[in-house]
Amino acid sequence: MYWHAWHIFQTDLEQPLVEPYAKRQVEVKVLAGKQNLADATAAISSMGIPPEEIALRFNRGDATAVAYVGREPAGYMWLTFAPGMELAFGVSWILLPHEALRYGAFVSPSWRGLGILSAMNRALNEHARGQGSTRTLGGISALNPQSLNLAKHARSPKIMSIILIHVRGVDWTFTKTSGAPFDSRFCRSSKDAYRRQKSVGDEI
């Protein structure tokens, strides 16, 4: 049996964004689309993601923020506009029109505790707003106090919490949410997530 618990936070991009609180001079590069992605791919792959996975994310239309301290890659964070991103155990995110999802944040161990995540978070929120999004969403593990401090600093409201308990032998996942219904933000398959986004988009 395996389990995960997340708090789900929302950032309103129509409101002023909070300044980052990095304790070191950090340069953040946001890359996506048809830009020269070789440097970003090299930097991110050096921190553990295979180049093939990075290429899949860029081809999907995702953006990435890569943080550098001096010339050293210190971390990365991803942003997607596509519904159907898997949270875990076959449970997928629902994204509505004009929404984006921040995911996959990582800071190298030698640079943790310095607020570098806040600089990448701000950069991706700015990028999402520039692409026409009005809000971003993100999930933070209930067992990750440093990242939870980021949400508190950014004054991002928690809109719900979700617990997933997966029983591998029978391939069954129990879900429990608080603050909002499960189907307000999640579904059991990526196809359902795409259908939900399309149906809402057709109504607008």
Secondary structure by P-SEA (a helix, b strand, c coil): ccbbbbbbbbbccccbbbbbbcccbbbbbbbcccccaaaaaaaaaaacccaaaaaaaaaabbbbbbbbcccccccbbbbbccccccccccbbbbbcccbbbbccccccccccccaaaaaaaaaaaaaaaaacccccccccccccaaaaaaaaaacccccbbbbbbbbcccbbbbbbbccccccccccccaaaaaaaaaaaaaac
